[in-house]
Amino acid sequence: MPNRAYLFLGSSESLLKLNSDFDLREVGGAFVYVKEQSIRRYGLETLDI
C-alpha cells in the first residue's frame, strides 16, 4: 500500500471498533479513512510502509 492511502467504505461499514492505521476524516462532505506513512499501532512513528 502506498505511504498515504485512502479507504472508502459504504454507509453501513466502519473501522471504529477495529485497531487500524487509518484515521477517519471528512473530505468534501464525505467521510474517508486516511493512512499516513507511519505505523502508530506499534509505536514506530517514523517507519514508512
PDB file of N, CA, C and O in Angstrom:
ATOM      1  N   MET A   1       0.857  -1.168   0.000  1.00  0.00           N
ATOM      2  CA  MET A   1       0.000   0.000   0.000  1.00  0.00           C
ATOM      3  C   MET A   1       0.906   1.236   0.000  1.00  0.00           C
ATOM      4  O   MET A   1       1.945   1.232   0.660  1.00  0.00           O
ATOM      5  N   PRO A   2       0.534   2.277  -0.719  1.00  0.00           N
ATOM      6  CA  PRO A   2       1.352   3.497  -0.754  1.00  0.00           C
ATOM      7  C   PRO A   2       1.496   4.126   0.632  1.00  0.00           C
ATOM      8  O   PRO A   2       0.739   3.820   1.553  1.00  0.00           O
ATOM      9  N   ASN A   3       2.495   5.019   0.758  1.00  0.00           N
ATOM     10  CA  ASN A   3       2.726   5.696   2.041  1.00  0.00           C
ATOM     11  C   ASN A   3       1.479   6.398   2.543  1.00  0.00           C
ATOM     12  O   ASN A   3       1.187   6.358   3.738  1.00  0.00           O
ATOM     13  N   ARG A   4       0.755   7.027   1.670  1.00  0.00           N
ATOM     14  CA  ARG A   4      -0.511   7.655   2.051  1.00  0.00           C
ATOM     15  C   ARG A   4      -1.612   6.950   1.274  1.00  0.00           C
ATOM     16  O   ARG A   4      -1.578   6.898   0.044  1.00  0.00           O
ATOM     17  N   ALA A   5      -2.580   6.412   1.988  1.00  0.00           N
ATOM     18  CA  ALA A   5      -3.641   5.643   1.338  1.00  0.00           C
ATOM     19  C   ALA A   5      -4.999   6.113   1.834  1.00  0.00           C
ATOM     20  O   ALA A   5      -5.128   6.605   2.955  1.00  0.00           O
ATOM     21  N   TYR A   6      -6.010   5.957   0.985  1.00  0.00           N
ATOM     22  CA  TYR A   6      -7.376   6.341   1.310  1.00  0.00           C
ATOM     23  C   TYR A   6      -8.256   5.113   1.210  1.00  0.00           C
ATOM     24  O   TYR A   6      -8.126   4.321   0.277  1.00  0.00           O
ATOM     25  N   LEU A   7      -9.153   4.954   2.173  1.00  0.00           N
ATOM     26  CA  LEU A   7     -10.078   3.822   2.187  1.00  0.00           C
ATOM     27  C   LEU A   7     -11.496   4.362   2.263  1.00  0.00           C
ATOM     28  O   LEU A   7     -11.857   5.051   3.217  1.00  0.00           O
ATOM     29  N   PHE A   8     -12.296   4.047   1.254  1.00  0.00           N
ATOM     30  CA  PHE A   8     -13.691   4.471   1.210  1.00  0.00           C
ATOM     31  C   PHE A   8     -14.562   3.259   1.498  1.00  0.00           C
ATOM     32  O   PHE A   8     -14.418   2.218   0.857  1.00  0.00           O
ATOM     33  N   LEU A   9     -15.463   3.391   2.459  1.00  0.00           N
ATOM     34  CA  LEU A   9     -16.372   2.304   2.819  1.00  0.00           C
ATOM     35  C   LEU A   9     -17.814   2.726   2.567  1.00  0.00           C
ATOM     36  O   LEU A   9     -18.114   3.912   2.429  1.00  0.00           O
ATOM     37  N   GLY A  10     -18.687   1.752   2.512  1.00  0.00           N
ATOM     38  CA  GLY A  10     -20.110   2.036   2.354  1.00  0.00           C
ATOM     39  C   GLY A  10     -20.694   2.650   3.615  1.00  0.00           C
ATOM     40  O   GLY A  10     -20.044   2.656   4.661  1.00  0.00           O
ATOM     41  N   SER A  11     -21.894   3.157   3.527  1.00  0.00           N
ATOM     42  CA  SER A  11     -22.512   3.882   4.646  1.00  0.00           C
ATOM     43  C   SER A  11     -22.750   3.010   5.874  1.00  0.00           C
ATOM     44  O   SER A  11     -22.823   3.537   6.984  1.00  0.00           O
ATOM     45  N   SER A  12     -22.872   1.708   5.713  1.00  0.00           N
ATOM     46  CA  SER A  12     -23.106   0.836   6.872  1.00  0.00           C
ATOM     47  C   SER A  12     -21.828   0.178   7.376  1.00  0.00           C
ATOM     48  O   SER A  12     -21.885  -0.666   8.271  1.00  0.00           O
ATOM     49  N   GLU A  13     -20.668   0.551   6.816  1.00  0.00           N
ATOM     50  CA  GLU A  13     -19.391  -0.052   7.209  1.00  0.00           C
ATOM     51  C   GLU A  13     -18.562   0.939   8.015  1.00  0.00           C
ATOM     52  O   GLU A  13     -18.694   2.152   7.854  1.00  0.00           O
ATOM     53  N   SER A  14     -17.703   0.408   8.885  1.00  0.00           N
ATOM     54  CA  SER A  14     -16.903   1.268   9.750  1.00  0.00           C
ATOM     55  C   SER A  14     -15.690   0.502  10.269  1.00  0.00           C
ATOM     56  O   SER A  14     -15.708  -0.726  10.364  1.00  0.00           O
ATOM     57  N   LEU A  15     -14.644   1.242  10.600  1.00  0.00           N
ATOM     58  CA  LEU A  15     -13.464   0.671  11.255  1.00  0.00           C
ATOM     59  C   LEU A  15     -13.371   1.124  12.710  1.00  0.00           C
ATOM     60  O   LEU A  15     -12.351   0.899  13.361  1.00  0.00           O
ATOM     61  N   LEU A  16     -14.425   1.762  13.228  1.00  0.00           N
ATOM     62  CA  LEU A  16     -14.364   2.390  14.539  1.00  0.00           C
ATOM     63  C   LEU A  16     -14.031   1.416  15.674  1.00  0.00           C
ATOM     64  O   LEU A  16     -13.367   1.814  16.631  1.00  0.00           O
ATOM     65  N   LYS A  17     -14.461   0.178  15.602  1.00  0.00           N
ATOM     66  CA  LYS A  17     -14.192  -0.777  16.681  1.00  0.00           C
ATOM     67  C   LYS A  17     -12.982  -1.655  16.413  1.00  0.00           C
ATOM     68  O   LYS A  17     -12.723  -2.598  17.161  1.00  0.00           O
ATOM     69  N   LEU A  18     -12.237  -1.359  15.357  1.00  0.00           N
ATOM     70  CA  LEU A  18     -11.062  -2.145  14.992  1.00  0.00           C
ATOM     71  C   LEU A  18      -9.795  -1.330  15.188  1.00  0.00           C
ATOM     72  O   LEU A  18      -9.813  -0.106  15.056  1.00  0.00           O
ATOM     73  N   ASN A  19      -8.705  -1.999  15.501  1.00  0.00           N
ATOM     74  CA  ASN A  19      -7.410  -1.342  15.532  1.00  0.00           C
ATOM     75  C   ASN A  19      -6.882  -1.284  14.109  1.00  0.00           C
ATOM     76  O   ASN A  19      -6.740  -2.319  13.458  1.00  0.00           O
ATOM     77  N   SER A  20      -6.591  -0.094  13.623  1.00  0.00           N
ATOM     78  CA  SER A  20      -6.062   0.046  12.275  1.00  0.00           C
ATOM     79  C   SER A  20      -5.168   1.275  12.212  1.00  0.00           C
ATOM     80  O   SER A  20      -5.137   2.093  13.132  1.00  0.00           O
ATOM     81  N   ASP A  21      -4.446   1.385  11.113  1.00  0.00           N
ATOM     82  CA  ASP A  21      -3.576   2.536  10.891  1.00  0.00           C
ATOM     83  C   ASP A  21      -4.308   3.673  10.195  1.00  0.00           C
ATOM     84  O   ASP A  21      -3.687   4.663   9.809  1.00  0.00           O
ATOM     85  N   PHE A  22      -5.619   3.543  10.029  1.00  0.00           N
ATOM     86  CA  PHE A  22      -6.410   4.546   9.331  1.00  0.00           C
ATOM     87  C   PHE A  22      -7.075   5.500  10.321  1.00  0.00           C
ATOM     88  O   PHE A  22      -7.541   5.085  11.382  1.00  0.00           O
ATOM     89  N   ASP A  23      -7.111   6.781   9.961  1.00  0.00           N
ATOM     90  CA  ASP A  23      -7.805   7.809  10.740  1.00  0.00           C
ATOM     91  C   ASP A  23      -9.008   8.275   9.942  1.00  0.00           C
ATOM     92  O   ASP A  23      -8.907   8.481   8.733  1.00  0.00           O
ATOM     93  N   LEU A  24     -10.152   8.445  10.605  1.00  0.00           N
ATOM     94  CA  LEU A  24     -11.369   8.909   9.945  1.00  0.00           C
ATOM     95  C   LEU A  24     -11.307  10.422   9.765  1.00  0.00           C
ATOM     96  O   LEU A  24     -11.058  11.157  10.721  1.00  0.00           O
ATOM     97  N   ARG A  25     -11.536  10.886   8.531  1.00  0.00           N
ATOM     98  CA  ARG A  25     -11.531  12.316   8.223  1.00  0.00           C
ATOM     99  C   ARG A  25     -12.720  12.652   7.337  1.00  0.00           C
ATOM    100  O   ARG A  25     -13.249  11.797   6.628  1.00  0.00           O
ATOM    101  N   GLU A  26     -13.126  13.910   7.393  1.00  0.00           N
ATOM    102  CA  GLU A  26     -14.183  14.392   6.499  1.00  0.00           C
ATOM    103  C   GLU A  26     -13.529  15.135   5.346  1.00  0.00           C
ATOM    104  O   GLU A  26     -12.731  16.047   5.567  1.00  0.00           O
ATOM    105  N   VAL A  27     -13.856  14.759   4.130  1.00  0.00           N
ATOM    106  CA  VAL A  27     -13.297  15.382   2.932  1.00  0.00           C
ATOM    107  C   VAL A  27     -14.457  15.731   2.006  1.00  0.00           C
ATOM    108  O   VAL A  27     -15.119  14.841   1.473  1.00  0.00           O
ATOM    109  N   GLY A  28     -14.698  17.004   1.818  1.00  0.00           N
ATOM    110  CA  GLY A  28     -15.751  17.442   0.905  1.00  0.00           C
ATOM    111  C   GLY A  28     -17.137  16.931   1.247  1.00  0.00           C
ATOM    112  O   GLY A  28     -17.924  16.639   0.347  1.00  0.00           O
ATOM    113  N   GLY A  29     -17.452  16.816   2.530  1.00  0.00           N
ATOM    114  CA  GLY A  29     -18.764  16.350   2.952  1.00  0.00           C
ATOM    115  C   GLY A  29     -18.899  14.838   3.018  1.00  0.00           C
ATOM    116  O   GLY A  29     -19.962  14.329   3.372  1.00  0.00           O
ATOM    117  N   ALA A  30     -17.840  14.113   2.683  1.00  0.00           N
ATOM    118  CA  ALA A  30     -17.849  12.646   2.764  1.00  0.00           C
ATOM    119  C   ALA A  30     -16.811  12.207   3.799  1.00  0.00           C
ATOM    120  O   ALA A  30     -15.868  12.941   4.093  1.00  0.00           O
ATOM    121  N   PHE A  31     -16.992  11.025   4.337  1.00  0.00           N
ATOM    122  CA  PHE A  31     -16.035  10.500   5.303  1.00  0.00           C
ATOM    123  C   PHE A  31     -15.132   9.491   4.621  1.00  0.00           C
ATOM    124  O   PHE A  31     -15.582   8.667   3.824  1.00  0.00           O
ATOM    125  N   VAL A  32     -13.851   9.570   4.948  1.00  0.00           N
ATOM    126  CA  VAL A  32     -12.847   8.702   4.344  1.00  0.00           C
ATOM    127  C   VAL A  32     -11.819   8.341   5.418  1.00  0.00           C
ATOM    128  O   VAL A  32     -11.508   9.150   6.292  1.00  0.00           O
ATOM    129  N   TYR A  33     -11.306   7.133   5.340  1.00  0.00           N
ATOM    130  CA  TYR A  33     -10.228   6.719   6.227  1.00  0.00           C
ATOM    131  C   TYR A  33      -8.904   7.005   5.518  1.00  0.00           C
ATOM    132  O   TYR A  33      -8.733   6.660   4.348  1.00  0.00           O
ATOM    133  N   VAL A  34      -7.968   7.637   6.233  1.00  0.00           N
ATOM    134  CA  VAL A  34      -6.672   8.003   5.662  1.00  0.00           C
ATOM    135  C   VAL A  34      -5.582   7.326   6.471  1.00  0.00           C
ATOM    136  O   VAL A  34      -5.581   7.381   7.701  1.00  0.00           O
ATOM    137  N   LYS A  35      -4.642   6.679   5.764  1.00  0.00           N
ATOM    138  CA  LYS A  35      -3.484   6.062   6.413  1.00  0.00           C
ATOM    139  C   LYS A  35      -2.271   6.909   6.069  1.00  0.00           C
ATOM    140  O   LYS A  35      -1.931   7.098   4.901  1.00  0.00           O
ATOM    141  N   GLU A  36      -1.626   7.415   7.114  1.00  0.00           N
ATOM    142  CA  GLU A  36      -0.393   8.173   6.910  1.00  0.00           C
ATOM    143  C   GLU A  36       0.772   7.195   6.810  1.00  0.00           C
ATOM    144  O   GLU A  36       0.556   5.984   6.829  1.00  0.00           O
ATOM    145  N   GLN A  37       1.999   7.694   6.703  1.00  0.00           N
ATOM    146  CA  GLN A  37       3.139   6.824   6.453  1.00  0.00           C
ATOM    147  C   GLN A  37       3.631   6.005   7.629  1.00  0.00           C
ATOM    148  O   GLN A  37       4.358   5.036   7.409  1.00  0.00           O
ATOM    149  N   SER A  38       3.286   6.327   8.846  1.00  0.00           N
ATOM    150  CA  SER A  38       3.834   5.586   9.984  1.00  0.00           C
ATOM    151  C   SER A  38       2.872   4.525  10.497  1.00  0.00           C
ATOM    152  O   SER A  38       1.672   4.582  10.229  1.00  0.00           O
ATOM    153  N   ILE A  39       3.397   3.571  11.227  1.00  0.00           N
ATOM    154  CA  ILE A  39       2.590   2.541  11.873  1.00  0.00           C
ATOM    155  C   ILE A  39       2.481   2.927  13.340  1.00  0.00           C
ATOM    156  O   ILE A  39       3.317   2.522  14.148  1.00  0.00           O
ATOM    157  N   ARG A  40       1.468   3.702  13.693  1.00  0.00           N
ATOM    158  CA  ARG A  40       1.334   4.180  15.065  1.00  0.00           C
ATOM    159  C   ARG A  40       0.957   3.070  16.023  1.00  0.00           C
ATOM    160  O   ARG A  40       1.288   3.143  17.206  1.00  0.00           O
ATOM    161  N   ARG A  41       0.279   2.054  15.545  1.00  0.00           N
ATOM    162  CA  ARG A  41      -0.189   0.980  16.426  1.00  0.00           C
ATOM    163  C   ARG A  41       0.984   0.315  17.153  1.00  0.00           C
ATOM    164  O   ARG A  41       0.832  -0.129  18.291  1.00  0.00           O
ATOM    165  N   TYR A  42       2.147   0.244  16.507  1.00  0.00           N
ATOM    166  CA  TYR A  42       3.300  -0.415  17.102  1.00  0.00           C
ATOM    167  C   TYR A  42       4.306   0.577  17.674  1.00  0.00           C
ATOM    168  O   TYR A  42       5.387   0.171  18.101  1.00  0.00           O
ATOM    169  N   GLY A  43       3.978   1.855  17.692  1.00  0.00           N
ATOM    170  CA  GLY A  43       4.869   2.862  18.244  1.00  0.00           C
ATOM    171  C   GLY A  43       6.070   3.159  17.366  1.00  0.00           C
ATOM    172  O   GLY A  43       7.088   3.648  17.854  1.00  0.00           O
ATOM    173  N   LEU A  44       5.965   2.873  16.090  1.00  0.00           N
ATOM    174  CA  LEU A  44       7.075   3.105  15.158  1.00  0.00           C
ATOM    175  C   LEU A  44       6.741   4.321  14.292  1.00  0.00           C
ATOM    176  O   LEU A  44       6.472   4.184  13.099  1.00  0.00           O
ATOM    177  N   GLU A  45       6.758   5.481  14.886  1.00  0.00           N
ATOM    178  CA  GLU A  45       6.280   6.697  14.254  1.00  0.00           C
ATOM    179  C   GLU A  45       6.996   7.030  12.945  1.00  0.00           C
ATOM    180  O   GLU A  45       6.384   7.646  12.072  1.00  0.00           O
ATOM    181  N   THR A  46       8.253   6.655  12.772  1.00  0.00           N
ATOM    182  CA  THR A  46       8.989   7.067  11.590  1.00  0.00           C
ATOM    183  C   THR A  46       9.148   5.971  10.547  1.00  0.00           C
ATOM    184  O   THR A  46       9.804   6.186   9.528  1.00  0.00           O
ATOM    185  N   LEU A  47       8.565   4.805  10.777  1.00  0.00           N
ATOM    186  CA  LEU A  47       8.698   3.711   9.835  1.00  0.00           C
ATOM    187  C   LEU A  47       7.734   3.893   8.678  1.00  0.00           C
ATOM    188  O   LEU A  47       6.521   3.957   8.878  1.00  0.00           O
ATOM    189  N   ASP A  48       8.271   3.976   7.465  1.00  0.00           N
ATOM    190  CA  ASP A  48       7.434   4.073   6.270  1.00  0.00           C
ATOM    191  C   ASP A  48       6.995   2.685   5.855  1.00  0.00           C
ATOM    192  O   ASP A  48       7.764   1.727   5.938  1.00  0.00           O
ATOM    193  N   ILE A  49       5.766   2.584   5.410  1.00  0.00           N
ATOM    194  CA  ILE A  49       5.249   1.292   4.953  1.00  0.00           C
ATOM    195  C   ILE A  49       5.316   1.280   3.442  1.00  0.00           C
ATOM    196  O   ILE A  49       4.934   0.293   2.815  1.00  0.00           O
TER     197      ILE A  49
END
